[in-house]
Amino acid sequence: MSDFFDHVSEPTKHVVDALSLLTVLGTLVNFLPAIAALLSIVWSGLRIYESKTVQGWLGKDNAIDE
């Protein structure tokens, strides 16, 4: 039994691959603002946690020397 894609030309495969990639990217665009916001919140929380002030409140003054 032969593979279906054996009979499809290389340029056609590239066009279908490009369309597939554009479809995936178009789908992800709807999710990117939410993901970017979540990552921004996580990053800000980590930076606040690592600040000298918070580390001092937690009794870890010497843990981070910036």
ZIDAKA-V368586 format. One record per residue. N is the residue number from 0. RES is the residue in one small letter. SS is DSSP state (H for helix, E for strand, L for the rest). PSI is psi in radians with two decimals (* if undefined). OMEGA is omega in radians with two decimals (NA if undefined). Layout:
n;res;ss;psi;omega
N;RES;SS;PSI;OMEGA
N;RES;SS;PSI;OMEGA
This chain:
n;res;ss;psi;omega
0;m;L;2.21;-3.10
1;s;L;2.69;3.14
2;d;L;2.45;-3.14
3;f;H;-0.70;-3.05
4;f;H;-0.16;3.05
5;d;H;-0.44;-3.08
6;h;H;0.00;3.13
7;v;L;2.37;-3.10
8;s;L;2.73;-3.13
9;e;H;-0.79;3.11
10;p;H;-0.65;3.11
11;t;H;-0.70;3.10
12;k;H;-0.70;3.14
13;h;H;-0.69;3.12
14;v;H;-0.77;3.13
15;v;H;-0.70;3.08
16;d;H;-0.75;3.13
17;a;H;-0.74;3.11
18;l;H;-0.67;3.10
19;s;H;-0.79;3.12
20;l;H;-0.75;3.11
21;l;H;-0.63;3.09
22;t;H;-0.77;3.12
23;v;H;-0.82;-3.14
24;l;H;-0.71;3.10
25;g;H;-0.62;3.10
26;t;H;-0.74;-3.12
27;l;H;-0.49;-3.13
28;v;H;-0.60;3.12
29;n;H;-0.43;-3.11
30;f;H;-0.34;-3.04
31;l;H;-0.74;3.12
32;p;H;-0.70;3.13
33;a;H;-0.73;3.12
34;i;H;-0.77;3.14
35;a;H;-0.71;3.11
36;a;H;-0.76;3.12
37;l;H;-0.82;3.12
38;l;H;-0.63;3.09
39;s;H;-0.71;3.11
40;i;H;-0.76;3.12
41;v;H;-0.79;-3.13
42;w;H;-0.79;3.13
43;s;H;-0.71;3.10
44;g;H;-0.73;3.10
45;l;H;-0.73;3.13
46;r;H;-0.69;3.11
47;i;H;-0.76;3.13
48;y;H;-0.66;-3.11
49;e;H;-0.10;-3.11
50;s;L;2.69;-3.13
51;k;H;-0.63;-3.12
52;t;H;-0.92;-3.12
53;v;H;-0.72;3.11
54;q;H;-0.61;3.06
55;g;H;-0.70;3.11
56;w;H;-0.55;-3.12
57;l;L;0.02;3.12
58;g;L;0.45;-3.14
59;k;L;0.87;-3.08
60;d;L;-0.67;-3.07
61;n;L;0.01;-3.07
62;a;L;-0.63;-3.10
63;i;L;2.09;3.10
64;d;L;1.80;3.14
65;e;L;*;NA
